[in-house]
């Protein structure tokens, strides 16, 4: 299973980062930490599609979405206090220990859940019990068919299936591209605050070292508050499915309709609100989880077997945005000021607020034209 070696690699390189002898070595080790750490991010969304039925998927995604934003909210707080009170080494030792615990949990408590592999195992067991060699799974038949193909050609075909399909989908599928833009903006704005909060709360509100990262707790609180909201909507979703006798991907969208405006208001509050600007992060946390949960389940339901590729392209896009946005955060707030800097960020999010509304109206038509959606 891909998660086991990924967690082992992440744990090893986090531990090595804590012992890095110089800055150059640290950059290399951090690269490989990110390489292995990206595996759960790119696969977890598709895993929920393999584990849970469509009717149960929303509940699972609610908790997964909270975890996705709890990490970015807690990370700066733990890292800043660890570096300030202890040493910079502990900023890597603590996540290394946490990753080691997760590594053990994955090893012992997460079995193989990919349906084609499970069916292949069942086929092997039936062949052994019955002696009938004709019992084959679709995956085994595909492997047998490819045995006569040169190894290099098989490698190219598999590489294209794994790497090329996400590129094709984000380039040709309007749904995938629009979701990537919407989710990337939401995700990038969270990461921009890694550099934005120290400017806002240290230089403007004069909080001391370490304490300037505490406002991230408001984002965590917002993410936690979103859980009962999403679970409540899940009940409404199941009620509608039972009443109509079917479910459509567009029924996943209503939480995202509210999430976008919440993030817009949160940045206007952060920039212009004179009363407890820290609390703006609560709206940021609620809105981000609503968007993330809604868009993830929408992609899974819309593309089903191709959901892994759709989600992978989404993860890559938002990760790139999340890496780039913090780079210009200090310059943004220093040159425009906190008020107008936050207004600009609110405007960026405002431009993407219509995305889920457009999906509600045109999503079914776009899916009918897609060659990756079910039924094509």
BANUDREN-456301 format. One line per field, with one value per residue (C-alpha): residue in one letter; x, y, z. Coordinates in nm, 4 decimals. Example, Ala and Ser with C-alpha at 12.3 -4.5 7.8 and 13.67 -1.06 7.14 Angstrom:
REM residues 2
code: c(A,S)
px: c(1.2300,1.3670)
py: c(-0.4500,-0.1060)
pz: c(0.7800,0.7140)
END
This chain:
REM residues 376
code: c(X,X,X,X,X,X,X,X,X,X,X,X,X,X,X,X,X,X,X,X,X,X,X,X,X,X,X,X,X,X,X,X,X,X,X,X,X,X,X,X,X,X,X,X,X,X,X,X,X,X,X,X,X,X,X,X,X,X,X,X,X,X,X,X,X,X,X,X,X,X,X,X,X,X,X,X,X,X,X,X,X,X,X,X,X,X,X,X,X,X,X,X,X,X,X,X,X,X,X,X,X,X,X,X,X,X,X,X,X,X,X,X,X,X,X,X,X,X,X,X,X,X,X,X,X,X,X,X,X,X,X,X,X,X,X,X,X,X,X,X,X,X,X,X,X,X,X,X,X,X,X,X,X,X,X,X,X,X,X,X,X,X,X,X,X,X,X,X,X,X,X,X,X,X,X,X,X,X,X,X,X,X,X,X,X,X,X,X,X,X,X,X,X,X,X,X,X,X,X,X,X,X,X,X,X,X,X,X,X,X,X,X,X,X,X,X,X,X,X,X,X,X,X,X,X,X,X,X,X,X,X,X,X,X,X,X,X,X,X,X,X,X,X,X,X,X,X,X,X,X,X,X,X,X,X,X,X,X,X,X,X,X,X,X,X,X,X,X,X,X,X,X,X,X,X,X,X,X,X,X,X,X,X,X,X,X,X,X,X,X,X,X,X,X,X,X,X,X,X,X,X,X,X,X,X,X,X,X,X,X,X,X,X,X,X,X,X,X,X,X,X,X,X,X,X,X,X,X,X,X,X,X,X,X,X,X,X,X,X,X,X,X,X,X,X,X,X,X,X,X,X,X,X,X,X,X,X,X,X,X,X,X,X,X,X,X,X,X,X,X,X,X,X,X,X,X)
px: c(0.0000,0.1357,0.0672,0.3015,0.6285,0.5175,0.4813,0.8109,0.9835,0.8194,0.9204,1.2786,1.3305,1.1656,1.4061,1.6983,1.5865,1.6195,1.9861,2.0650,2.4208,2.3601,2.0954,2.1657,2.1190,1.8000,1.6538,1.7242,1.5788,1.2711,1.2200,1.2038,0.9851,0.7390,0.7721,0.6674,0.4273,0.2327,0.1254,-0.1507,-0.2740,-0.3066,-0.4611,-0.6793,-0.9690,-0.9844,-0.9513,-1.2761,-1.4424,-1.3120,-1.4042,-1.7441,-2.0596,-2.1797,-2.4475,-2.1877,-1.9083,-2.0146,-1.9749,-1.6267,-1.5227,-1.6432,-1.3846,-1.1161,-1.1655,-1.1249,-0.7987,-0.6771,-0.7081,-0.6234,-0.2658,-0.2007,-0.3632,-0.1657,0.1634,0.2699,0.1805,0.3724,0.6654,0.7025,0.6869,0.9158,1.1752,1.1413,1.1373,1.3613,1.5494,1.4731,1.5481,1.2285,1.0226,1.1118,1.1386,0.7760,0.6211,0.8670,0.7319,0.3736,0.4460,0.6000,0.2790,0.0746,0.3144,0.2458,-0.1290,-0.1278,0.0811,-0.1530,-0.4973,-0.5323,-0.5721,-0.5775,-0.9060,-0.8614,-1.1495,-0.9581,-0.6845,-0.9389,-1.1213,-0.7888,-0.7198,-1.0664,-1.0083,-0.6785,-0.8508,-1.1327,-0.8814,-0.7014,-1.0236,-1.1875,-0.8879,-1.0598,-0.7887,-1.0496,-1.1463,-0.9708,-1.0292,-1.0326,-0.6986,-0.5402,-0.6763,-0.5285,-0.1911,-0.2005,-0.2852,0.0106,0.2698,0.3468,0.4122,0.7736,0.8554,0.9448,0.6153,0.4240,0.6074,0.5204,0.1550,0.1336,0.3205,0.0822,-0.2182,-0.0926,0.0654,-0.0927,-0.4582,-0.4591,-0.2902,-0.5427,-0.8349,-0.7346,-0.6617,-0.9804,-1.2421,-1.4081,-1.5312,-1.1844,-1.0202,-1.2790,-1.2710,-0.8901,-0.9010,-1.1640,-0.9988,-0.6491,-0.7500,-0.9100,-0.6076,-0.3513,-0.5173,-0.4799,-0.1089,-0.0622,-0.1604,0.1495,0.3426,0.0513,-0.0411,0.3103,0.3000,-0.0531,-0.0311,0.3389,0.3989,0.0474,-0.0958,0.2452,0.2181,0.5465,0.7408,0.5385,0.2207,0.1690,0.0893,-0.1896,-0.4559,-0.4293,-0.6322,-0.9336,-0.9036,-0.8929,-1.2007,-1.3801,-1.2853,-1.4240,-1.7454,-1.7927,-1.8308,-2.1867,-2.2759,-2.1585,-2.3160,-2.6450,-2.6260,-2.5430,-2.8787,-3.0540,-2.8663,-2.9701,-3.3304,-3.3350,-3.1752,-3.4355,-3.7196,-3.5995,-3.4707,-3.1364,-2.8409,-2.6517,-2.3073,-2.4658,-2.6434,-2.3003,-2.2624,-2.4748,-2.2058,-1.9645,-2.2269,-2.1956,-1.8227,-1.6994,-1.8785,-1.7605,-1.3964,-1.4583,-1.6145,-1.3347,-1.0655,-1.2669,-1.3120,-0.9398,-0.8435,-1.1082,-1.2776,-1.1636,-1.3239,-1.1318,-0.9751,-0.8521,-1.2087,-1.2114,-1.0213,-1.3313,-1.5167,-1.2060,-1.1984,-1.5696,-1.5736,-1.2599,-1.3879,-1.7283,-1.5597,-1.3056,-1.5574,-1.8099,-1.5640,-1.3929,-1.7175,-1.8392,-1.5340,-1.5584,-1.9268,-1.8839,-1.5929,-1.6107,-1.3422,-1.1472,-1.1863,-0.8269,-0.6913,-0.9318,-0.8358,-0.4641,-0.4751,-0.6650,-0.4083,-0.1145,-0.2773,-0.3660,-0.0269,0.1546,-0.0687,-0.0166,0.3611,0.3656,0.1219,0.3219,0.6213,0.4564,0.2530,0.4999,0.5455,0.1682,0.0914,0.3933,0.3166,-0.0636,-0.1155,-0.3267,-0.6596,-0.6082,-0.4024,-0.6921,-0.9324,-0.7302,-0.7358,-1.1101,-1.1526,-0.9587,-1.1891,-1.4960,-1.4157,-1.4399,-1.7534,-1.9792,-1.8057,-2.0384,-2.3415,-2.2413,-2.1960,-2.5477,-2.6848,-2.4507,-2.2786,-2.4995,-2.4587,-2.0803,-2.0715,-2.2720,-2.0086,-1.7154,-1.5307,-1.4106,-1.7477,-1.9458,-2.1548,-1.9080)
py: c(0.0000,0.3411,0.5095,0.2822,0.3651,0.7286,0.7637,0.5835,0.8230,1.1279,1.0203,0.9500,1.2821,1.4843,1.3253,1.3937,1.7571,1.8036,1.7029,1.8972,2.0377,2.3379,2.5275,2.3501,2.0082,2.1283,2.2372,1.8965,1.7108,1.9344,1.8617,1.4888,1.5468,1.7259,1.4556,1.1791,1.3993,1.4792,1.1155,1.1198,1.4543,1.3299,0.9949,1.0556,1.2055,0.9068,0.6702,0.8044,0.7142,0.3566,0.3129,0.4814,0.4640,0.7877,0.8308,0.8073,0.9919,1.3384,1.2498,1.1071,1.4116,1.6431,1.5048,1.4727,1.8379,1.9517,1.7575,1.9189,2.2659,2.1709,2.0965,2.4383,2.6039,2.4159,2.3886,2.7559,2.7660,2.4504,2.5414,2.8987,2.8118,2.5101,2.7200,3.0137,2.8189,2.5240,2.5306,2.5124,2.1376,2.0763,2.2265,1.9061,1.6606,1.7131,1.6436,1.3545,1.1903,1.2537,1.1078,0.7995,0.7386,0.7727,0.5388,0.2666,0.3318,0.2991,-0.0179,-0.2001,-0.0463,0.0489,-0.2566,-0.2575,-0.1012,-0.0485,-0.2500,-0.3901,-0.5262,-0.6768,-0.8436,-0.9838,-1.1329,-1.2880,-1.4325,-1.5910,-1.7410,-1.8841,-2.0339,-2.1980,-2.3375,-2.4527,-2.5231,-2.3286,-2.1196,-1.9344,-1.7234,-1.3925,-1.0341,-0.7437,-0.6259,-0.9688,-0.9874,-0.6462,-0.7575,-1.0780,-0.8808,-0.6477,-0.9244,-0.9433,-0.5704,-0.4520,-0.3424,0.0140,0.0503,-0.0825,0.1626,0.4529,0.3503,0.3196,0.6475,0.8236,0.6735,0.7891,1.1230,1.2190,1.1724,1.4421,1.6839,1.6081,1.6418,1.9793,2.1010,1.9783,1.9378,2.2702,2.1206,2.0052,2.3330,2.5505,2.3429,2.3612,2.7415,2.7776,2.5367,2.6698,3.0260,2.9123,2.6988,2.9606,3.2301,3.0089,2.9608,3.3285,3.4006,3.2075,3.5183,3.7611,3.7040,3.7822,4.1140,4.1971,4.0856,4.1537,4.4807,4.6285,4.4783,4.4317,4.0696,3.9109,3.6212,3.3030,3.4795,3.6294,3.2777,3.2223,3.3804,3.0614,2.9007,3.0945,2.9132,2.5818,2.6822,2.7681,2.4328,2.2531,2.4586,2.3513,1.9842,2.0087,2.2334,1.9777,1.6883,1.8785,1.9290,1.5601,1.4776,1.7131,1.5528,1.2006,1.3153,1.4605,1.1470,0.9275,1.1487,1.1731,0.8166,0.9227,1.1469,1.3848,1.5411,1.8878,1.8060,1.8351,2.2040,2.4079,2.4233,2.5799,2.8417,2.9748,2.9087,3.1529,3.4616,3.3698,3.3919,3.7251,3.8667,3.7223,3.9167,4.2390,4.1898,4.1208,4.4337,4.6843,4.5484,4.7314,4.4769,4.1553,4.0983,3.7608,3.6276,3.6781,3.3505,3.1666,3.2620,3.1707,2.8239,2.7550,2.8793,2.6890,2.3559,2.4053,2.4698,2.1910,1.9297,2.0275,2.0426,1.7144,1.5181,1.6867,1.5685,1.2164,1.1858,1.3489,1.1319,0.8167,0.5831,0.8837,1.0702,0.9932,1.1739,1.4657,1.5010,1.4644,1.7549,1.9546,1.8796,1.9729,2.3021,2.4082,2.2963,2.5120,2.8057,2.7391,2.7436,3.0646,3.2926,3.3199,3.4487,3.7816,3.8218,4.0512,4.2755,4.2863,4.4096,4.6399,4.8166,4.8238,4.8201,4.5717,4.7265,4.7380,4.4200,4.2304,4.4028,4.2776,3.9225,3.9457,4.0622,3.7617,3.5269,3.7255,3.6616,3.2854,3.2879,3.2216,2.8878,2.6577,2.8583,2.7938,2.4234,2.4073,2.5375,2.3882,2.0996,1.8215,1.9502,1.9610,1.6074,1.4737,1.6127,1.4743,1.1632,1.1004,1.1133,0.7882,0.6691,0.7802)
pz: c(0.0000,-0.0950,0.2410,0.4377,0.2548,0.2307,0.6077,0.6626,0.4235,0.5802,0.9303,0.8245,0.6463,0.9228,1.1685,0.9357,0.8987,1.2738,1.2450,0.9257,0.9492,0.7233,0.5286,0.1992,0.3554,0.5229,0.1872,0.0328,0.3301,0.3320,-0.0372,0.0304,0.3367,0.1115,-0.1540,0.0856,0.2812,-0.0352,-0.0777,0.1875,0.0556,-0.3015,-0.2070,0.0980,-0.0950,-0.3297,-0.0319,0.1108,-0.2178,-0.1864,0.1798,0.2105,0.0039,-0.1548,0.1127,0.3931,0.2176,0.3313,0.6989,0.6414,0.4397,0.7177,0.9599,0.6925,0.5945,0.9547,0.9814,0.6589,0.8114,1.1703,1.0608,0.9040,1.2067,1.4735,1.2841,1.3105,1.6808,1.7701,1.5453,1.6664,2.0370,1.9906,1.8087,2.0506,2.3790,2.2855,1.9542,1.5841,1.5914,1.7870,1.5065,1.3178,1.6070,1.7150,1.3706,1.3291,1.6456,1.5373,1.1937,1.3562,1.5523,1.2325,1.0550,1.3131,1.2910,0.9112,0.9287,1.1677,1.1195,0.7514,0.5257,0.1469,0.0326,-0.3445,-0.5037,-0.8075,-0.5782,-0.3381,-0.6282,-0.7536,-0.4112,-0.4078,-0.7556,-0.6423,-0.3388,-0.5529,-0.7975,-0.5075,-0.3599,-0.6845,-0.9059,-1.1845,-1.3542,-1.5582,-1.2574,-1.3188,-1.2116,-1.4557,-1.3155,-1.3704,-1.7249,-1.8004,-1.6610,-1.8665,-2.1783,-2.1247,-2.0696,-2.4384,-2.4466,-2.4053,-2.0507,-2.1550,-2.3370,-2.0348,-1.8118,-2.0405,-2.0528,-1.6748,-1.6207,-1.8564,-1.6790,-1.3397,-1.4320,-1.7605,-1.6702,-1.3969,-1.6390,-1.9126,-1.6730,-1.5328,-1.8875,-2.0564,-1.7832,-1.6859,-1.3591,-1.2523,-1.3562,-1.1810,-0.8619,-0.8655,-0.8959,-0.6226,-0.3777,-0.4557,-0.3708,-0.0451,0.0448,-0.0574,0.1529,0.4605,0.3890,0.3080,0.6671,0.7814,0.6847,0.7106,1.0746,1.2053,1.0169,1.1311,1.4925,1.5640,1.3809,1.4017,1.7221,1.8926,2.0049,2.1132,1.9554,1.9478,2.0584,1.7132,1.5907,1.8458,1.6189,1.4131,1.6926,1.5669,1.2320,1.4190,1.6207,1.2973,1.1466,1.4532,1.4439,1.0829,1.1849,1.3235,1.0292,0.7734,0.9661,0.9731,0.5990,0.5545,0.7162,0.4742,0.1851,0.2885,0.3331,-0.0189,-0.1643,0.0055,-0.1137,-0.4741,-0.4980,-0.6457,-0.5733,-0.7992,-0.7478,-0.7511,-0.4236,-0.2575,-0.3467,-0.0979,0.1761,-0.0751,-0.1640,0.1911,0.2355,-0.0293,0.1089,0.4606,0.3531,0.1786,0.4967,0.7120,0.5246,0.5289,0.9035,0.9516,0.7591,0.8595,1.1716,1.4804,1.7139,1.7852,1.4414,1.5654,1.5497,1.1731,1.1593,1.2840,0.9654,0.7676,0.9252,0.8803,0.5208,0.4230,0.5547,0.3901,0.0547,0.0880,0.1994,-0.0656,-0.3560,-0.2630,-0.2439,-0.5624,-0.7569,-0.6128,-0.7020,-1.0429,-1.1621,-0.9436,-1.0913,-1.2236,-0.8943,-0.7895,-1.0969,-1.0528,-0.6867,-0.7633,-1.0084,-0.7476,-0.4759,-0.6996,-0.8000,-0.4475,-0.3103,-0.5657,-0.4761,-0.1055,-0.1555,-0.3616,-0.1767,0.1490,-0.0485,-0.1261,0.1954,0.3800,0.0750,0.0226,0.3732,0.3955,0.0670,0.0707,0.4447,0.6350,0.5331,0.1577,0.1524,0.3102,0.0709,-0.2263,-0.0897,-0.0257,-0.3861,-0.5188,-0.3305,-0.4352,-0.8023,-0.7405,-0.5239,-0.8303,-0.9088,-0.7079,-0.8228,-1.1844,-1.1100,-0.9674,-1.2951,-1.5543,-1.3735,-1.5087,-1.8644,-1.8264,-1.6876,-1.9813,-2.2179,-2.0164,-2.1301,-1.7742,-1.5966,-1.5451,-1.8360,-2.1032)
END
